[in-house]
Amino acid sequence: MSRDLAARLVVGLEGEWPTAFEFAWLAEWQPAGVILFSRNVKNYNALHDLCTVLHELVPDLEIMADHEGGPVSQLAAALGRPPCPWAMGVLDDVGLTARVFEQTGIRLLEVGIDRVLAPVADVLTEPRNPVIGARSFGSDSSLVSRHTIAAVTGLLEAGVKVCLKHWPGHGGSSGDSHLVETAVHRGALPAPFESGLTAGAGAVMVGHLLVGHHKDGADVLPATLDRKFIADSKRKLGRGHVEHLLFFADDITMGALGPAMQRLGVDVPDTRETGLFDPGSLPVAWFEHLAAAGCDRLLIRGIPAAAFPLTREPDGREVGVDVESPAGPEFFPGPYAETRQRSWAAVGSVFPDRDADLLWLDFSRSDRWGAAAGQDTAHGSEGPLEMIHAHLSRMFHSVNIGLAENPSDQPRNRLLVSSHRPLPDMEDLLDGLASSGVCLALGHPSLKTDLEHLLGMDWKVVALYDIAPDDLIGVLSGPES
């Protein structure tokens, strides 16, 4: 049984090169795949070497990553940061979306990635959703459907496999399944998933989302643990080809699984400070319940050493230890740059003012995706937020991050607010502002509406949907850049 379970696992690694223990574990247990994160990425050539040695170690291994674009671009340090899906939905040019994802697929395949865990087919029906945000193409099901088709078409044209997410739809939740149990509410919209599968996607990621109400009074289970829901979903989405449709369970260390596993009688370990479970501490029953429910692949962000222990000690050798690798090729900006330039054009050149003092309220430091964003530049270089600060400093008289830093004698008429998540309570942070001005909202789609309400009609609020230097340079440099 353990071997059958191991054949469903997609595991994560600690760093840029496997440890001796990880090499030994992969060789013994032969999992279905490896999922890579920003912590595994140094640069293009190092990532290529890593994929090569993993493929040699485990025959038929699928290497995959969350490389959606925008804040969730785990391979950005090697392959660049694709524009975020929400920006593509705002432009609503499906041809451009297809070209963006084709370019992403080309880069992924060249470096050795077999499957991308994208596109996001969730419809953002809850505007202040804390986990989807700009990862979605939009709040309209038909818009998300046509851009999901375009994204899948582009990726498949490049030759990389696809996994839609997060069935049955995470866009209507008010909670974050990384941390807590949460229901789908109005977010369970099947059309984008059906459209993506019709376009050729062969896999769907299932979220740990509470679905339905059991008539017998039994506890409601997350979709990944509900055998009837999984079976019904495979029949609905498979359309007679159920055996070829793979269902991936979202990362099984997420906090949302804890209460349900406890109700099922599984020993539940303590969560870490992040609200996630330690991959190495999960018991084998955890995996058994997910497999019994019908999940074909079980994503886990580390090595499940307790449930699948090594039968012998590693020999201490790190096979093919990585040496210093050159960075790799420079990518032609192509559709990535076009998307950003058209987004900048929609925002206009109203924001920069060399005579103004800018107040920057940055809430992105505490975002879960900050780590991925921080990998956009080479090791030892400035991170994105430092680079943004440098660009801003050339476009304004002064840049103050928060009211406590070098307060200005004059009320500020320029405001930048950056966050991948909905705004926290910030009314007390706006006392130093002028009665009118221009605000740039950078990140979550809800920021613009919330800021318009907070600032009043005499402030002009414009929006971009990612937090990276490339998404600001065009606005700050003006129309001649």
Order of alpha helices (4+ residues) and beta strands (2+ residues): alpha-beta-alpha-beta-alpha-beta-beta-beta-alpha-alpha-alpha-beta-alpha-beta-beta-alpha-beta-alpha-beta-alpha-alpha-beta-alpha-beta-alpha-alpha-beta-beta-beta-alpha-beta-alpha
